[in-house]
């Protein structure tokens, strides 16, 4: 039984609950009805039952000046400061009656179910990360799926969709994690997007944020201060108190909602190092696995700056975003060494070899950009599929001052070689929307804050780059786009490049080879090591699950190198030459 959110009964009666340990009294307000006093229960909970069918708007009155939405609201009307809306739990379409305003709020009975869909094995994952708002909402994302499936992309990952202040946001400022953002469409539209992906044989993953809440619309501190640890700082304030059962249940119930009620095939957990509680992570993974039917493929992926290999395994999390792969590849491709790239600028080629051969680059060594503190744990024992590799994503593009993509920073032949390594490497590849079309449009950081908060975000964003040489002057920093301007958001939509046909052909060819020659052999694959062939050049070897040997060689340097192998299965350029890539597969004897 869930602790959080309303519980709808068959007779249109609904039980409302709020954890408000800092309050002596709470009143339930239902739009168009008399207020109802809530009864205090043990542990800081308040309850009230009222007639409230699907589509009913409600909120909680704390005092004469403050009424707040349900922190477990499944749908908002009027934004994060507005009314919450009753949606049946679980979100079963047949339970939603289109009456009394329910249909206008996106509560429909006509959703597909795709009952025969059980997901795809993790080894088959080729993921593209997308921003729902930039692509035009849930319907806009759905329109892109057939072309992506035709290329060989098997999964899309939505950046966070939890309700946030305003009409546009990266998603990492969400304040109501259970409520899909109104600006993107209705719950019906979201479920239809999930169903459309499944119809095309594609998995759909969701990025969720459990380490913090956004700065506008988070009312938890007004009635449940114990939701946070005031004495444990994070970049966003006090750490979430996941050691409290009420808080742990909040996030676990949220994760299960996306998987069980909407049908998502997996979750990517944002910046779990900022949660700082590995016991909570392990418990969450275990409870999700226990709840999911054994025939379903549900995938759990971490973003974890700590490079903690102990969290990855069959009974825990499938994989971790491998920032180390991106960071060292970016240095080799661009020569940039400012900011966090400084930790990968020295011995970059050897670092790439370690990444391909062992997973993490930093496995307990002191890291210059972490004040010399040790980062990571040994990872060479893990399968290559425990790592999600990428050349860019929302962070690595959007956290650049001007949002540049690699297509504007790197010569096409060098980027093509890097793309071939990404797509044929046994680590799980992740792309960013527009990559497959050679898009050169920026992807900026954007928000929709107003008044003083807008000023703080704008100026704070510009100050972040003051230590970069290109933005050391105030006039240079003023060229950094205002995150709150609508044009900043509008300019972030990916537009295919003039050479889009060639880029799509490259992706199609590489992914066809991955799916036919590598994916069927990925389960049980092990890394056999990698070596530096010369500055910017690496050759890596894996034994695949059926005993075949995969060898990849890439040269991002300026001098030719000698590579070992007969005629390659696939090559870009002459093997060993600058800006070249080659792949060999030798079947087991």
C-alpha positions, 0 to 999 in steps of 0.5 A: 500500500502506498503511503503517498498520494490520494487513494481512489475508491470505486464509489468516487470517494477518495482518501487524501493523505499528507505527511506534515509533521511540522503542522498541527492542523491541515485542511483539504480544499476541493475546488467547488466544495466545502473545505474538509478538516484533516485528521491527524494520524501517527507519525505526522500524517494527516488524512481526510476522505471526500467525494472526489472522482477522477478530474477533481481539483484539490490542494492542502491549506496550511494557513490563511496565506498558504495552500499547497499542492499535493507533493505526490500529485499525479497531475497539476492544473495551473502549474506547480503553484496551482491545484492538484488533480485526482488521478486513479492509482494505479493509472489504469485507463479503464478506471478513468471516466471521462466525465466532469472535466476529466477528459479536458484534463487529459484523463482518457479511457482510450489508451493502448496497453501493449500487453505483449510487450516485455521489453528488450534485453539490456545488451540490445540497448542503443539509447538516444537521449531527448528533451520532450519540450524541445521536440514539441511535447509527448506527441512531438517525440512520438513523431520522431520514433519511426525514423530512429527505429529505422536507423537501429536505435532501440531505446529513447531516454526522456530527460526529466518530465516532473512538473516544474515552474514555468513552461520550459525547463531542462527538467532538473528543476522539478518539484512535483516528481509524480506529476508529468509537466503540463506543458508537454501534454496530458498523462494520456499523451505520455502513456500514448508515447510509451505505447508508440515506442513499444509498437516500434519495438523500442524501449523507453527510459526516463531520467528521474531526479531524487537528489534535490528539488527545484528552487520554485514551487517546492513547498515541502519545507513549509510543513515537512522540514524533516524531508531534508537534512539541514546539516548535509549540504549539496549544491542544491541545499540540504540533502534529501533524508532518504534514511527516513522511511517516509522519504524513502517511500516517496521516491520508491513509490515514484519509481514504481509509478513510472514503471508500473503505471506508465510502462517505462522500461527503465529509469536513469537516476540523476546524480545519486552521489548527491544523495549520499546513501548507498543503502537507500540505492541498494534497497530501491533497486532490490524493491523495484526488482522484486515488484517487476514481473520476472518476464519483464526487462526493466533497466536501472541506470545510475549517474554516479560521480563516485564511480562506485562499481559495487552498485553495479550488478545483476541484482542491483543497477544494470549500468552507470553513465560513464562520464570518463569515456566522454571526458577523455574522448572530448579531450582527444577530439578537441584538445580542451583542458579547462574545467573538469577536462583538466583531469583527463588532459594528461596521458589522455591516450592511456586514459582512453585505453584504460576506459576501454579495457576496464570501464572507469578511468578513475578507480581510486586515484586522486583526481585533480578537479576533486581537490586531489581526493580519490575517486572511484573503485576498481571496475575491471571485473565488470562486464562492458555493458555495465557502462553507458558510453557517450560522446555528448549528452544534455550536460556535456553540451548544455553546460557549455557556455554557448551550447556547442555540439561536437559537430561545430568543434571537430572535423567531420572525419575525426567525429565519424571515427569517434562515432564508430568507436562509440557504436561498435564498442561493447559498452552501451552507446548513448546518443543525444538528439540530433547526433544522427542528423549531424545537427549543428544547432546548440543545446542551451541551458534554459529555464522559465523563472521570473523576477529575482530568481530569473536574475539570480539564475542568469547571473549565476550562469554567467559567473560559472564561466568566469574562470574560463579564458574565453569568458574572463571579461564581463563583456564576453560573459554577457554573450552567454544566452539568458536561460530565461529567454524564450529564444534560448529554448527555441534555438535548442531544437535540433535541426538536421545538417545539410549533410544529414543524409551522410550522417544517417547513413553512417549511423545506419551502417554502424548500428546494423553491424552492431545488431548483427555482429556484436549484440547477439554475442554481448552477454558474457563479454569480457574486456581483454585489455587495451593498449596505446599505439601512439599519441591519440591511438588505441587498440582494444580487445574483447572476448564476446560471449560466444568466444569470438574476439572483437578488436577495435582500433582508433587513431585520433592523433596526427601520426600514422600507427601500426595496427594488428589485424587482417582485412577489417570487418569495418573501417573508416579511412586506412587502418592506423592512419590519422582520423581512422577507425577499424573493427575486426571480429575473429570467430572462436576456433 
